[in-house]
């Protein structure tokens, strides 16, 4: 399946484009796990929510189950 890339002004978040965001998260956690925290923090900032809320709502425990 081909995933549409976001337009320049649209931030990719679990709300705006969940399929693409989770694909990025899974790929990042497999290939560069040291960057996952930064990815989560930047996503939370784009969504204007706390990191804890992002984990609670969009990455339910265990967080590694998506990987």
mmCIF file of the N, C-alpha and C atoms, coordinates in Angstrom:
data_MODEL
# 
_entry.id   MODEL 
# 
loop_
_atom_site.group_PDB 
_atom_site.id 
_atom_site.type_symbol 
_atom_site.label_atom_id 
_atom_site.label_alt_id 
_atom_site.label_comp_id 
_atom_site.label_asym_id 
_atom_site.label_entity_id 
_atom_site.label_seq_id 
_atom_site.pdbx_PDB_ins_code 
_atom_site.Cartn_x 
_atom_site.Cartn_y 
_atom_site.Cartn_z 
_atom_site.occupancy 
_atom_site.B_iso_or_equiv 
_atom_site.pdbx_formal_charge 
_atom_site.auth_seq_id 
_atom_site.auth_comp_id 
_atom_site.auth_asym_id 
_atom_site.auth_atom_id 
_atom_site.pdbx_PDB_model_num 
ATOM 1   N N  . UNK A 1 1  ? 0.835  -1.171 0.000  1.00 0.00 ? 1  UNK A N  1 
ATOM 2   C CA . UNK A 1 1  ? 0.000  0.000  0.000  1.00 0.00 ? 1  UNK A CA 1 
ATOM 3   C C  . UNK A 1 1  ? 0.887  1.244  0.000  1.00 0.00 ? 1  UNK A C  1 
ATOM 4   N N  . UNK A 1 2  ? 0.496  2.223  -0.769 1.00 0.00 ? 2  UNK A N  1 
ATOM 5   C CA . UNK A 1 2  ? 1.244  3.479  -0.829 1.00 0.00 ? 2  UNK A CA 1 
ATOM 6   C C  . UNK A 1 2  ? 0.599  4.458  0.137  1.00 0.00 ? 2  UNK A C  1 
ATOM 7   N N  . UNK A 1 3  ? 1.423  5.027  1.015  1.00 0.00 ? 3  UNK A N  1 
ATOM 8   C CA . UNK A 1 3  ? 0.940  6.009  1.965  1.00 0.00 ? 3  UNK A CA 1 
ATOM 9   C C  . UNK A 1 3  ? 1.198  7.393  1.403  1.00 0.00 ? 3  UNK A C  1 
ATOM 10  N N  . UNK A 1 4  ? 0.180  8.212  1.427  1.00 0.00 ? 4  UNK A N  1 
ATOM 11  C CA . UNK A 1 4  ? 0.333  9.578  0.924  1.00 0.00 ? 4  UNK A CA 1 
ATOM 12  C C  . UNK A 1 4  ? 1.231  10.373 1.862  1.00 0.00 ? 4  UNK A C  1 
ATOM 13  N N  . UNK A 1 5  ? 2.142  11.116 1.291  1.00 0.00 ? 5  UNK A N  1 
ATOM 14  C CA . UNK A 1 5  ? 2.983  11.985 2.093  1.00 0.00 ? 5  UNK A CA 1 
ATOM 15  C C  . UNK A 1 5  ? 2.200  13.233 2.451  1.00 0.00 ? 5  UNK A C  1 
ATOM 16  N N  . UNK A 1 6  ? 2.461  13.784 3.611  1.00 0.00 ? 6  UNK A N  1 
ATOM 17  C CA . UNK A 1 6  ? 1.719  14.968 4.024  1.00 0.00 ? 6  UNK A CA 1 
ATOM 18  C C  . UNK A 1 6  ? 2.105  16.176 3.185  1.00 0.00 ? 6  UNK A C  1 
ATOM 19  N N  . UNK A 1 7  ? 1.192  17.135 3.103  1.00 0.00 ? 7  UNK A N  1 
ATOM 20  C CA . UNK A 1 7  ? 1.540  18.377 2.439  1.00 0.00 ? 7  UNK A CA 1 
ATOM 21  C C  . UNK A 1 7  ? 2.460  19.161 3.348  1.00 0.00 ? 7  UNK A C  1 
ATOM 22  N N  . UNK A 1 8  ? 3.098  20.176 2.787  1.00 0.00 ? 8  UNK A N  1 
ATOM 23  C CA . UNK A 1 8  ? 4.113  20.919 3.532  1.00 0.00 ? 8  UNK A CA 1 
ATOM 24  C C  . UNK A 1 8  ? 3.595  21.510 4.843  1.00 0.00 ? 8  UNK A C  1 
ATOM 25  N N  . UNK A 1 9  ? 2.372  21.997 4.874  1.00 0.00 ? 9  UNK A N  1 
ATOM 26  C CA . UNK A 1 9  ? 1.862  22.664 6.065  1.00 0.00 ? 9  UNK A CA 1 
ATOM 27  C C  . UNK A 1 9  ? 1.147  21.756 7.047  1.00 0.00 ? 9  UNK A C  1 
ATOM 28  N N  . UNK A 1 10 ? 0.997  20.486 6.742  1.00 0.00 ? 10 UNK A N  1 
ATOM 29  C CA . UNK A 1 10 ? 0.264  19.572 7.607  1.00 0.00 ? 10 UNK A CA 1 
ATOM 30  C C  . UNK A 1 10 ? 1.225  18.753 8.465  1.00 0.00 ? 10 UNK A C  1 
ATOM 31  N N  . UNK A 1 11 ? 1.194  18.937 9.791  1.00 0.00 ? 11 UNK A N  1 
ATOM 32  C CA . UNK A 1 11 ? 2.058  18.107 10.644 1.00 0.00 ? 11 UNK A CA 1 
ATOM 33  C C  . UNK A 1 11 ? 1.505  16.683 10.713 1.00 0.00 ? 11 UNK A C  1 
ATOM 34  N N  . UNK A 1 12 ? 2.387  15.730 10.708 1.00 0.00 ? 12 UNK A N  1 
ATOM 35  C CA . UNK A 1 12 ? 1.977  14.328 10.820 1.00 0.00 ? 12 UNK A CA 1 
ATOM 36  C C  . UNK A 1 12 ? 1.942  13.973 12.295 1.00 0.00 ? 12 UNK A C  1 
ATOM 37  N N  . UNK A 1 13 ? 0.767  13.635 12.773 1.00 0.00 ? 13 UNK A N  1 
ATOM 38  C CA . UNK A 1 13 ? 0.557  13.246 14.164 1.00 0.00 ? 13 UNK A CA 1 
ATOM 39  C C  . UNK A 1 13 ? -0.357 12.024 14.181 1.00 0.00 ? 13 UNK A C  1 
ATOM 40  N N  . UNK A 1 14 ? -0.524 11.394 15.343 1.00 0.00 ? 14 UNK A N  1 
ATOM 41  C CA . UNK A 1 14 ? -1.441 10.265 15.411 1.00 0.00 ? 14 UNK A CA 1 
ATOM 42  C C  . UNK A 1 14 ? -2.895 10.650 15.113 1.00 0.00 ? 14 UNK A C  1 
ATOM 43  N N  . UNK A 1 15 ? -3.200 11.931 15.146 1.00 0.00 ? 15 UNK A N  1 
ATOM 44  C CA . UNK A 1 15 ? -4.567 12.373 14.840 1.00 0.00 ? 15 UNK A CA 1 
ATOM 45  C C  . UNK A 1 15 ? -4.703 12.738 13.366 1.00 0.00 ? 15 UNK A C  1 
ATOM 46  N N  . UNK A 1 16 ? -3.744 13.486 12.816 1.00 0.00 ? 16 UNK A N  1 
ATOM 47  C CA . UNK A 1 16 ? -3.872 13.961 11.434 1.00 0.00 ? 16 UNK A CA 1 
ATOM 48  C C  . UNK A 1 16 ? -3.609 12.884 10.400 1.00 0.00 ? 16 UNK A C  1 
ATOM 49  N N  . UNK A 1 17 ? -2.681 11.975 10.680 1.00 0.00 ? 17 UNK A N  1 
ATOM 50  C CA . UNK A 1 17 ? -2.357 10.909 9.736  1.00 0.00 ? 17 UNK A CA 1 
ATOM 51  C C  . UNK A 1 17 ? -1.830 9.712  10.541 1.00 0.00 ? 17 UNK A C  1 
ATOM 52  N N  . UNK A 1 18 ? -2.734 9.001  11.219 1.00 0.00 ? 18 UNK A N  1 
ATOM 53  C CA . UNK A 1 18 ? -2.281 7.933  12.123 1.00 0.00 ? 18 UNK A CA 1 
ATOM 54  C C  . UNK A 1 18 ? -1.503 6.826  11.440 1.00 0.00 ? 18 UNK A C  1 
ATOM 55  N N  . UNK A 1 19 ? -1.914 6.417  10.261 1.00 0.00 ? 19 UNK A N  1 
ATOM 56  C CA . UNK A 1 19 ? -1.218 5.317  9.581  1.00 0.00 ? 19 UNK A CA 1 
ATOM 57  C C  . UNK A 1 19 ? 0.250  5.668  9.324  1.00 0.00 ? 19 UNK A C  1 
ATOM 58  N N  . UNK A 1 20 ? 0.490  6.850  8.783  1.00 0.00 ? 20 UNK A N  1 
ATOM 59  C CA . UNK A 1 20 ? 1.858  7.268  8.489  1.00 0.00 ? 20 UNK A CA 1 
ATOM 60  C C  . UNK A 1 20 ? 2.656  7.491  9.774  1.00 0.00 ? 20 UNK A C  1 
ATOM 61  N N  . UNK A 1 21 ? 2.038  8.117  10.780 1.00 0.00 ? 21 UNK A N  1 
ATOM 62  C CA . UNK A 1 21 ? 2.759  8.388  12.020 1.00 0.00 ? 21 UNK A CA 1 
ATOM 63  C C  . UNK A 1 21 ? 3.201  7.095  12.680 1.00 0.00 ? 21 UNK A C  1 
ATOM 64  N N  . UNK A 1 22 ? 2.320  6.101  12.768 1.00 0.00 ? 22 UNK A N  1 
ATOM 65  C CA . UNK A 1 22 ? 2.688  4.833  13.392 1.00 0.00 ? 22 UNK A CA 1 
ATOM 66  C C  . UNK A 1 22 ? 3.723  4.081  12.563 1.00 0.00 ? 22 UNK A C  1 
ATOM 67  N N  . UNK A 1 23 ? 3.669  4.205  11.245 1.00 0.00 ? 23 UNK A N  1 
ATOM 68  C CA . UNK A 1 23 ? 4.714  3.599  10.403 1.00 0.00 ? 23 UNK A CA 1 
ATOM 69  C C  . UNK A 1 23 ? 6.065  4.222  10.728 1.00 0.00 ? 23 UNK A C  1 
ATOM 70  N N  . UNK A 1 24 ? 6.088  5.551  10.839 1.00 0.00 ? 24 UNK A N  1 
ATOM 71  C CA . UNK A 1 24 ? 7.341  6.235  11.179 1.00 0.00 ? 24 UNK A CA 1 
ATOM 72  C C  . UNK A 1 24 ? 7.821  5.801  12.558 1.00 0.00 ? 24 UNK A C  1 
ATOM 73  N N  . UNK A 1 25 ? 6.909  5.734  13.537 1.00 0.00 ? 25 UNK A N  1 
ATOM 74  C CA . UNK A 1 25 ? 7.277  5.360  14.897 1.00 0.00 ? 25 UNK A CA 1 
ATOM 75  C C  . UNK A 1 25 ? 7.869  3.950  14.934 1.00 0.00 ? 25 UNK A C  1 
ATOM 76  N N  . UNK A 1 26 ? 7.238  3.020  14.268 1.00 0.00 ? 26 UNK A N  1 
ATOM 77  C CA . UNK A 1 26 ? 7.724  1.642  14.264 1.00 0.00 ? 26 UNK A CA 1 
ATOM 78  C C  . UNK A 1 26 ? 9.085  1.553  13.592 1.00 0.00 ? 26 UNK A C  1 
ATOM 79  N N  . UNK A 1 27 ? 9.230  2.211  12.451 1.00 0.00 ? 27 UNK A N  1 
ATOM 80  C CA . UNK A 1 27 ? 10.511 2.200  11.738 1.00 0.00 ? 27 UNK A CA 1 
ATOM 81  C C  . UNK A 1 27 ? 11.607 2.825  12.583 1.00 0.00 ? 27 UNK A C  1 
ATOM 82  N N  . UNK A 1 28 ? 11.316 3.950  13.193 1.00 0.00 ? 28 UNK A N  1 
ATOM 83  C CA . UNK A 1 28 ? 12.301 4.637  14.028 1.00 0.00 ? 28 UNK A CA 1 
ATOM 84  C C  . UNK A 1 28 ? 12.680 3.789  15.232 1.00 0.00 ? 28 UNK A C  1 
ATOM 85  N N  . UNK A 1 29 ? 11.710 3.163  15.880 1.00 0.00 ? 29 UNK A N  1 
ATOM 86  C CA . UNK A 1 29 ? 12.032 2.371  17.059 1.00 0.00 ? 29 UNK A CA 1 
ATOM 87  C C  . UNK A 1 29 ? 12.834 1.117  16.716 1.00 0.00 ? 29 UNK A C  1 
ATOM 88  N N  . UNK A 1 30 ? 12.704 0.634  15.489 1.00 0.00 ? 30 UNK A N  1 
ATOM 89  C CA . UNK A 1 30 ? 13.500 -0.519 15.068 1.00 0.00 ? 30 UNK A CA 1 
ATOM 90  C C  . UNK A 1 30 ? 14.892 -0.112 14.594 1.00 0.00 ? 30 UNK A C  1 
ATOM 91  N N  . UNK A 1 31 ? 14.964 0.960  13.815 1.00 0.00 ? 31 UNK A N  1 
ATOM 92  C CA . UNK A 1 31 ? 16.224 1.341  13.172 1.00 0.00 ? 31 UNK A CA 1 
ATOM 93  C C  . UNK A 1 31 ? 17.053 2.363  13.946 1.00 0.00 ? 31 UNK A C  1 
ATOM 94  N N  . UNK A 1 32 ? 16.422 3.197  14.743 1.00 0.00 ? 32 UNK A N  1 
ATOM 95  C CA . UNK A 1 32 ? 17.149 4.232  15.483 1.00 0.00 ? 32 UNK A CA 1 
ATOM 96  C C  . UNK A 1 32 ? 16.449 4.504  16.819 1.00 0.00 ? 32 UNK A C  1 
ATOM 97  N N  . UNK A 1 33 ? 16.427 3.518  17.709 1.00 0.00 ? 33 UNK A N  1 
ATOM 98  C CA . UNK A 1 33 ? 15.690 3.693  18.968 1.00 0.00 ? 33 UNK A CA 1 
ATOM 99  C C  . UNK A 1 33 ? 16.180 4.871  19.817 1.00 0.00 ? 33 UNK A C  1 
ATOM 100 N N  . UNK A 1 34 ? 17.410 5.282  19.602 1.00 0.00 ? 34 UNK A N  1 
ATOM 101 C CA . UNK A 1 34 ? 17.930 6.419  20.373 1.00 0.00 ? 34 UNK A CA 1 
ATOM 102 C C  . UNK A 1 34 ? 17.232 7.727  19.994 1.00 0.00 ? 34 UNK A C  1 
ATOM 103 N N  . UNK A 1 35 ? 16.505 7.751  18.870 1.00 0.00 ? 35 UNK A N  1 
ATOM 104 C CA . UNK A 1 35 ? 15.799 8.947  18.438 1.00 0.00 ? 35 UNK A CA 1 
ATOM 105 C C  . UNK A 1 35 ? 14.314 8.944  18.785 1.00 0.00 ? 35 UNK A C  1 
ATOM 106 N N  . UNK A 1 36 ? 13.823 7.855  19.365 1.00 0.00 ? 36 UNK A N  1 
ATOM 107 C CA . UNK A 1 36 ? 12.388 7.739  19.670 1.00 0.00 ? 36 UNK A CA 1 
ATOM 108 C C  . UNK A 1 36 ? 11.915 8.813  20.643 1.00 0.00 ? 36 UNK A C  1 
ATOM 109 N N  . UNK A 1 37 ? 12.680 9.089  21.685 1.00 0.00 ? 37 UNK A N  1 
ATOM 110 C CA . UNK A 1 37 ? 12.273 10.109 22.653 1.00 0.00 ? 37 UNK A CA 1 
ATOM 111 C C  . UNK A 1 37 ? 12.106 11.463 21.983 1.00 0.00 ? 37 UNK A C  1 
ATOM 112 N N  . UNK A 1 38 ? 13.042 11.826 21.132 1.00 0.00 ? 38 UNK A N  1 
ATOM 113 C CA . UNK A 1 38 ? 12.962 13.104 20.421 1.00 0.00 ? 38 UNK A CA 1 
ATOM 114 C C  . UNK A 1 38 ? 11.737 13.128 19.502 1.00 0.00 ? 38 UNK A C  1 
ATOM 115 N N  . UNK A 1 39 ? 11.471 12.038 18.815 1.00 0.00 ? 39 UNK A N  1 
ATOM 116 C CA . UNK A 1 39 ? 10.316 11.941 17.927 1.00 0.00 ? 39 UNK A CA 1 
ATOM 117 C C  . UNK A 1 39 ? 9.018  12.133 18.715 1.00 0.00 ? 39 UNK A C  1 
ATOM 118 N N  . UNK A 1 40 ? 8.921  11.472 19.866 1.00 0.00 ? 40 UNK A N  1 
ATOM 119 C CA . UNK A 1 40 ? 7.735  11.591 20.716 1.00 0.00 ? 40 UNK A CA 1 
ATOM 120 C C  . UNK A 1 40 ? 7.593  13.023 21.230 1.00 0.00 ? 40 UNK A C  1 
ATOM 121 N N  . UNK A 1 41 ? 8.689  13.616 21.681 1.00 0.00 ? 41 UNK A N  1 
ATOM 122 C CA . UNK A 1 41 ? 8.644  14.991 22.196 1.00 0.00 ? 41 UNK A CA 1 
ATOM 123 C C  . UNK A 1 41 ? 8.223  15.976 21.115 1.00 0.00 ? 41 UNK A C  1 
ATOM 124 N N  . UNK A 1 42 ? 8.751  15.823 19.913 1.00 0.00 ? 42 UNK A N  1 
ATOM 125 C CA . UNK A 1 42 ? 8.394  16.721 18.819 1.00 0.00 ? 42 UNK A CA 1 
ATOM 126 C C  . UNK A 1 42 ? 6.940  16.536 18.398 1.00 0.00 ? 42 UNK A C  1 
ATOM 127 N N  . UNK A 1 43 ? 6.470  15.311 18.422 1.00 0.00 ? 43 UNK A N  1 
ATOM 128 C CA . UNK A 1 43 ? 5.063  15.057 18.095 1.00 0.00 ? 43 UNK A CA 1 
ATOM 129 C C  . UNK A 1 43 ? 4.155  15.702 19.132 1.00 0.00 ? 43 UNK A C  1 
ATOM 130 N N  . UNK A 1 44 ? 4.495  15.530 20.403 1.00 0.00 ? 44 UNK A N  1 
ATOM 131 C CA . UNK A 1 44 ? 3.691  16.138 21.473 1.00 0.00 ? 44 UNK A CA 1 
ATOM 132 C C  . UNK A 1 44 ? 3.674  17.660 21.333 1.00 0.00 ? 44 UNK A C  1 
ATOM 133 N N  . UNK A 1 45 ? 4.795  18.250 20.973 1.00 0.00 ? 45 UNK A N  1 
ATOM 134 C CA . UNK A 1 45 ? 4.857  19.697 20.784 1.00 0.00 ? 45 UNK A CA 1 
ATOM 135 C C  . UNK A 1 45 ? 3.964  20.134 19.621 1.00 0.00 ? 45 UNK A C  1 
ATOM 136 N N  . UNK A 1 46 ? 3.987  19.389 18.525 1.00 0.00 ? 46 UNK A N  1 
ATOM 137 C CA . UNK A 1 46 ? 3.127  19.710 17.379 1.00 0.00 ? 46 UNK A CA 1 
ATOM 138 C C  . UNK A 1 46 ? 1.653  19.648 17.769 1.00 0.00 ? 46 UNK A C  1 
ATOM 139 N N  . UNK A 1 47 ? 1.317  18.677 18.615 1.00 0.00 ? 47 UNK A N  1 
ATOM 140 C CA . UNK A 1 47 ? -0.069 18.484 19.026 1.00 0.00 ? 47 UNK A CA 1 
ATOM 141 C C  . UNK A 1 47 ? -0.457 19.385 20.199 1.00 0.00 ? 47 UNK A C  1 
ATOM 142 N N  . UNK A 1 48 ? 0.529  20.060 20.778 1.00 0.00 ? 48 UNK A N  1 
ATOM 143 C CA . UNK A 1 48 ? 0.342  20.927 21.939 1.00 0.00 ? 48 UNK A CA 1 
ATOM 144 C C  . UNK A 1 48 ? -0.261 20.160 23.120 1.00 0.00 ? 48 UNK A C  1 
ATOM 145 N N  . UNK A 1 49 ? 0.333  18.981 23.374 1.00 0.00 ? 49 UNK A N  1 
ATOM 146 C CA . UNK A 1 49 ? -0.052 18.145 24.511 1.00 0.00 ? 49 UNK A CA 1 
ATOM 147 C C  . UNK A 1 49 ? 1.223  17.719 25.236 1.00 0.00 ? 49 UNK A C  1 
ATOM 148 N N  . UNK A 1 50 ? 1.062  17.137 26.408 1.00 0.00 ? 50 UNK A N  1 
ATOM 149 C CA . UNK A 1 50 ? 2.234  16.661 27.130 1.00 0.00 ? 50 UNK A CA 1 
ATOM 150 C C  . UNK A 1 50 ? 2.672  15.304 26.580 1.00 0.00 ? 50 UNK A C  1 
ATOM 151 N N  . UNK A 1 51 ? 3.922  14.995 26.799 1.00 0.00 ? 51 UNK A N  1 
ATOM 152 C CA . UNK A 1 51 ? 4.458  13.699 26.382 1.00 0.00 ? 51 UNK A CA 1 
ATOM 153 C C  . UNK A 1 51 ? 3.722  12.575 27.101 1.00 0.00 ? 51 UNK A C  1 
ATOM 154 N N  . UNK A 1 52 ? 3.439  12.763 28.367 1.00 0.00 ? 52 UNK A N  1 
ATOM 155 C CA . UNK A 1 52 ? 2.714  11.745 29.131 1.00 0.00 ? 52 UNK A CA 1 
ATOM 156 C C  . UNK A 1 52 ? 1.340  11.468 28.524 1.00 0.00 ? 52 UNK A C  1 
ATOM 157 N N  . UNK A 1 53 ? 0.640  12.523 28.124 1.00 0.00 ? 53 UNK A N  1 
ATOM 158 C CA . UNK A 1 53 ? -0.673 12.345 27.515 1.00 0.00 ? 53 UNK A CA 1 
ATOM 159 C C  . UNK A 1 53 ? -0.546 11.601 26.184 1.00 0.00 ? 53 UNK A C  1 
ATOM 160 N N  . UNK A 1 54 ? 0.464  11.922 25.400 1.00 0.00 ? 54 UNK A N  1 
ATOM 161 C CA . UNK A 1 54 ? 0.671  11.230 24.127 1.00 0.00 ? 54 UNK A CA 1 
ATOM 162 C C  . UNK A 1 54 ? 0.886  9.738  24.369 1.00 0.00 ? 54 UNK A C  1 
ATOM 163 N N  . UNK A 1 55 ? 1.728  9.400  25.336 1.00 0.00 ? 55 UNK A N  1 
ATOM 164 C CA . UNK A 1 55 ? 1.945  7.990  25.680 1.00 0.00 ? 55 UNK A CA 1 
ATOM 165 C C  . UNK A 1 55 ? 0.642  7.324  26.128 1.00 0.00 ? 55 UNK A C  1 
ATOM 166 N N  . UNK A 1 56 ? -0.091 7.989  26.997 1.00 0.00 ? 56 UNK A N  1 
ATOM 167 C CA . UNK A 1 56 ? -1.319 7.399  27.544 1.00 0.00 ? 56 UNK A CA 1 
ATOM 168 C C  . UNK A 1 56 ? -2.389 7.182  26.484 1.00 0.00 ? 56 UNK A C  1 
ATOM 169 N N  . UNK A 1 57 ? -2.537 8.134  25.577 1.00 0.00 ? 57 UNK A N  1 
ATOM 170 C CA . UNK A 1 57 ? -3.618 8.063  24.604 1.00 0.00 ? 57 UNK A CA 1 
ATOM 171 C C  . UNK A 1 57 ? -3.256 7.354  23.297 1.00 0.00 ? 57 UNK A C  1 
ATOM 172 N N  . UNK A 1 58 ? -2.001 7.475  22.868 1.00 0.00 ? 58 UNK A N  1 
ATOM 173 C CA . UNK A 1 58 ? -1.645 6.986  21.540 1.00 0.00 ? 58 UNK A CA 1 
ATOM 174 C C  . UNK A 1 58 ? -0.641 5.844  21.533 1.00 0.00 ? 58 UNK A C  1 
ATOM 175 N N  . UNK A 1 59 ? 0.004  5.591  22.647 1.00 0.00 ? 59 UNK A N  1 
ATOM 176 C CA . UNK A 1 59 ? 0.944  4.477  22.760 1.00 0.00 ? 59 UNK A CA 1 
ATOM 177 C C  . UNK A 1 59 ? 0.652  3.721  24.050 1.00 0.00 ? 59 UNK A C  1 
ATOM 178 N N  . UNK A 1 60 ? -0.476 3.012  24.094 1.00 0.00 ? 60 UNK A N  1 
ATOM 179 C CA . UNK A 1 60 ? -0.831 2.319  25.322 1.00 0.00 ? 60 UNK A CA 1 
ATOM 180 C C  . UNK A 1 60 ? 0.188  1.254  25.696 1.00 0.00 ? 60 UNK A C  1 
ATOM 181 N N  . UNK A 1 61 ? 0.345  0.991  26.991 1.00 0.00 ? 61 UNK A N  1 
ATOM 182 C CA . UNK A 1 61 ? 1.323  0.002  27.450 1.00 0.00 ? 61 UNK A CA 1 
ATOM 183 C C  . UNK A 1 61 ? 1.002  -1.380 26.911 1.00 0.00 ? 61 UNK A C  1 
ATOM 184 N N  . UNK A 1 62 ? 1.932  -2.224 26.693 1.00 0.00 ? 62 UNK A N  1 
ATOM 185 C CA . UNK A 1 62 ? 3.364  -1.863 26.675 1.00 0.00 ? 62 UNK A CA 1 
ATOM 186 C C  . UNK A 1 62 ? 3.710  -1.106 25.400 1.00 0.00 ? 62 UNK A C  1 
ATOM 187 N N  . UNK A 1 63 ? 4.490  -0.076 25.537 1.00 0.00 ? 63 UNK A N  1 
ATOM 188 C CA . UNK A 1 63 ? 4.826  0.791  24.417 1.00 0.00 ? 63 UNK A CA 1 
ATOM 189 C C  . UNK A 1 63 ? 5.552  0.037  23.317 1.00 0.00 ? 63 UNK A C  1 
ATOM 190 N N  . UNK A 1 64 ? 6.256  -0.993 23.659 1.00 0.00 ? 64 UNK A N  1 
ATOM 191 C CA . UNK A 1 64 ? 7.002  -1.752 22.661 1.00 0.00 ? 64 UNK A CA 1 
ATOM 192 C C  . UNK A 1 64 ? 6.112  -2.715 21.883 1.00 0.00 ? 64 UNK A C  1 
ATOM 193 N N  . UNK A 1 65 ? 4.837  -2.835 22.244 1.00 0.00 ? 65 UNK A N  1 
ATOM 194 C CA . UNK A 1 65 ? 3.959  -3.763 21.542 1.00 0.00 ? 65 UNK A CA 1 
ATOM 195 C C  . UNK A 1 65 ? 3.726  -3.348 20.099 1.00 0.00 ? 65 UNK A C  1 
ATOM 196 N N  . UNK A 1 66 ? 3.880  -2.063 19.798 1.00 0.00 ? 66 UNK A N  1 
ATOM 197 C CA . UNK A 1 66 ? 3.691  -1.598 18.427 1.00 0.00 ? 66 UNK A CA 1 
ATOM 198 C C  . UNK A 1 66 ? 4.881  -1.941 17.548 1.00 0.00 ? 66 UNK A C  1 
ATOM 199 N N  . UNK A 1 67 ? 5.980  -2.225 18.181 1.00 0.00 ? 67 UNK A N  1 
ATOM 200 C CA . UNK A 1 67 ? 7.211  -2.455 17.418 1.00 0.00 ? 67 UNK A CA 1 
ATOM 201 C C  . UNK A 1 67 ? 7.284  -3.876 16.934 1.00 0.00 ? 67 UNK A C  1 
# 
